[in-house]
Amino acid sequence: MTTVQVELPDVLAQSAQAAGLLTPQALEAMLREQLKRQAGESLRALWASAPPEELTPEIEQMIDEQVQAVRAQRSKQEAH
């Protein structure tokens, strides 16, 4: 485990604490969700920037397989 220290404005810290958002579990869930969101945004940006003629069915299948592999790995990690 890694310990992280974060400096926040007092009002924000108090509001987050009152809402139960500063627990290790809540912070972990928020960070995991943000990482998923960023990975999805990166994939969409990559997809949008690739020329359409290069996105063959084979490449599409490879991308799908990679996404499924990442999801399976994350599910496995979250189960531990």
Backbone bond lengths (Angstrom), bond angles and torsions (degrees), N, CA, C in turn:
res aa  C-N    CA-C-N  psi(-1)  N-CA   C-N-CA  omega(-1)  CA-C   N-CA-C  phi
1 M - - - 1.458 - - 1.518 109.63 -
2 T 1.307 115.04 149.16 1.454 122.16 177.72 1.517 108.66 -115.29
3 T 1.303 116.48 138.11 1.458 121.70 175.34 1.518 108.07 -98.03
4 V 1.331 115.81 132.87 1.457 121.72 -178.65 1.522 108.12 -123.06
5 Q 1.312 115.97 132.82 1.460 121.04 176.63 1.517 107.57 -109.36
6 V 1.334 116.58 130.54 1.457 121.72 -177.09 1.520 108.93 -126.36
7 E 1.321 116.00 136.50 1.466 120.50 175.12 1.519 108.37 -99.44
8 L 1.320 116.06 127.78 1.459 122.99 179.76 1.521 109.54 -130.00
9 P 1.317 116.42 153.34 1.468 118.05 172.16 1.539 109.16 -58.98
10 D 1.311 116.54 144.29 1.468 120.90 -175.64 1.520 112.87 -53.85
11 V 1.322 117.08 -46.47 1.467 120.55 -176.94 1.532 110.39 -62.78
12 L 1.325 116.85 -43.02 1.466 120.37 178.62 1.520 110.60 -63.74
13 A 1.326 117.78 -45.08 1.462 121.92 179.94 1.525 111.12 -61.33
14 Q 1.320 116.63 -42.74 1.463 120.26 179.71 1.526 111.17 -65.49
15 S 1.330 116.74 -42.65 1.467 120.44 179.19 1.529 110.79 -65.53
16 A 1.325 116.71 -43.11 1.467 120.90 179.44 1.522 110.63 -64.64
17 Q 1.324 116.49 -41.71 1.467 120.91 178.35 1.528 110.04 -62.33
18 A 1.326 117.02 -45.72 1.465 121.40 -179.74 1.530 111.37 -62.41
19 A 1.331 116.60 -31.62 1.461 121.16 -179.74 1.528 112.29 -85.22
20 G 1.321 116.87 -1.88 1.463 120.84 179.50 1.515 113.84 77.39
21 L 1.328 117.21 21.45 1.456 121.15 -175.95 1.526 114.20 -90.93
22 L 1.308 118.65 -4.13 1.460 120.73 -178.14 1.521 113.14 -102.34
23 T 1.306 117.36 10.58 1.465 119.49 175.44 1.524 108.59 -76.32
24 P 1.315 117.78 153.46 1.467 119.32 177.98 1.534 112.68 -55.70
25 Q 1.317 116.69 -39.17 1.455 120.56 -179.39 1.530 111.66 -65.88
26 A 1.324 116.52 -43.71 1.469 120.42 -179.50 1.522 110.54 -66.83
27 L 1.326 117.09 -42.78 1.462 120.17 179.17 1.522 110.96 -64.43
28 E 1.322 117.11 -41.26 1.466 120.37 178.39 1.526 110.60 -61.69
29 A 1.329 116.67 -44.96 1.465 120.46 -179.89 1.527 111.15 -62.46
30 M 1.338 116.89 -42.59 1.470 119.81 179.82 1.525 111.14 -65.57
31 L 1.333 117.13 -41.53 1.467 120.05 179.67 1.522 111.32 -66.29
32 R 1.324 117.30 -42.49 1.469 120.20 177.57 1.525 110.88 -60.93
33 E 1.324 116.39 -43.83 1.469 120.55 179.84 1.525 110.76 -62.86
34 Q 1.307 117.12 -42.77 1.465 120.82 179.47 1.527 110.87 -65.13
35 L 1.324 117.73 -40.18 1.463 121.10 177.64 1.531 110.80 -62.71
36 K 1.326 117.24 -41.17 1.469 120.59 176.46 1.521 110.36 -62.23
37 R 1.324 116.01 -44.65 1.465 121.06 -179.42 1.534 110.47 -60.36
38 Q 1.335 116.16 -45.92 1.468 120.13 179.98 1.523 111.68 -65.02
39 A 1.325 117.34 -39.10 1.464 120.30 178.37 1.521 109.97 -63.64
40 G 1.322 116.60 -41.47 1.462 120.50 177.76 1.515 111.69 -64.37
41 E 1.319 116.82 -42.31 1.466 120.68 178.66 1.526 110.69 -63.67
42 S 1.318 116.91 -40.48 1.464 120.56 178.75 1.523 110.75 -64.16
43 L 1.324 116.48 -42.42 1.455 120.35 178.74 1.529 110.87 -64.34
44 R 1.328 116.67 -42.37 1.476 119.87 178.01 1.520 111.23 -63.66
45 A 1.329 117.38 -39.87 1.468 120.89 178.61 1.527 110.09 -65.18
46 L 1.320 116.77 -43.05 1.459 120.83 177.88 1.520 110.40 -61.65
47 W 1.299 115.83 -45.13 1.466 122.01 -179.87 1.528 110.17 -61.24
48 A 1.317 116.42 -44.59 1.471 121.08 -177.82 1.522 111.76 -68.00
49 S 1.328 117.76 -30.42 1.458 120.54 -176.31 1.528 112.74 -85.38
50 A 1.318 117.47 -15.34 1.465 120.63 -178.64 1.536 109.79 -79.18
51 P 1.304 116.18 136.24 1.471 118.72 176.85 1.525 110.44 -62.01
52 P 1.325 117.69 136.71 1.470 121.23 -175.99 1.531 113.37 -56.70
53 E 1.336 117.95 -35.60 1.458 119.08 -177.85 1.518 113.01 -67.66
54 E 1.339 117.51 -17.05 1.450 120.07 179.25 1.526 112.62 -88.37
55 L 1.322 117.64 -10.39 1.457 120.72 -179.01 1.531 109.22 -90.65
56 T 1.303 114.24 76.16 1.453 120.24 179.46 1.524 109.27 -75.94
57 P 1.319 117.68 164.19 1.472 119.58 176.57 1.528 112.19 -57.21
58 E 1.322 116.49 -33.65 1.463 119.49 179.29 1.525 111.31 -66.08
59 I 1.338 116.11 -43.95 1.462 120.21 179.00 1.527 109.98 -66.02
60 E 1.320 115.92 -40.34 1.459 120.00 177.21 1.526 110.63 -58.98
61 Q 1.328 116.39 -42.60 1.461 120.85 178.99 1.525 110.53 -64.81
62 M 1.327 117.62 -40.52 1.462 121.15 178.41 1.527 110.64 -61.85
63 I 1.318 116.41 -42.08 1.471 120.64 178.76 1.522 109.56 -63.08
64 D 1.337 116.36 -46.19 1.464 120.37 178.99 1.527 110.91 -58.74
65 E 1.328 116.78 -42.48 1.461 120.58 179.83 1.525 111.12 -64.52
66 Q 1.326 116.77 -39.96 1.464 120.18 178.68 1.522 110.90 -64.97
67 V 1.322 116.64 -43.12 1.473 121.06 178.95 1.524 109.46 -61.60
68 Q 1.317 117.07 -44.50 1.467 120.65 179.37 1.520 110.99 -63.21
69 A 1.328 117.15 -39.33 1.468 120.61 179.04 1.526 111.01 -64.44
70 V 1.326 116.62 -43.33 1.470 120.40 178.91 1.520 110.09 -63.86
71 R 1.324 116.71 -43.30 1.475 119.79 179.10 1.521 111.10 -62.54
72 A 1.331 117.49 -41.91 1.459 121.34 179.02 1.526 110.58 -63.19
73 Q 1.324 116.55 -41.70 1.467 120.38 178.97 1.522 110.92 -64.11
74 R 1.325 116.54 -42.91 1.466 119.42 179.87 1.517 110.74 -65.17
75 S 1.334 116.88 -40.62 1.462 119.91 178.56 1.521 110.06 -61.74
76 K 1.322 116.11 -40.84 1.455 121.27 179.04 1.533 110.40 -63.43
77 Q 1.338 116.45 -42.77 1.470 120.88 -179.77 1.530 110.71 -67.10
78 E 1.329 116.47 -39.11 1.457 119.82 -178.06 1.516 111.63 -70.98
79 A 1.336 116.95 -24.22 1.454 120.89 178.76 1.519 111.89 -72.53
80 H 1.325 116.37 -20.70 1.482 120.37 -179.01 1.457 110.02 -87.91
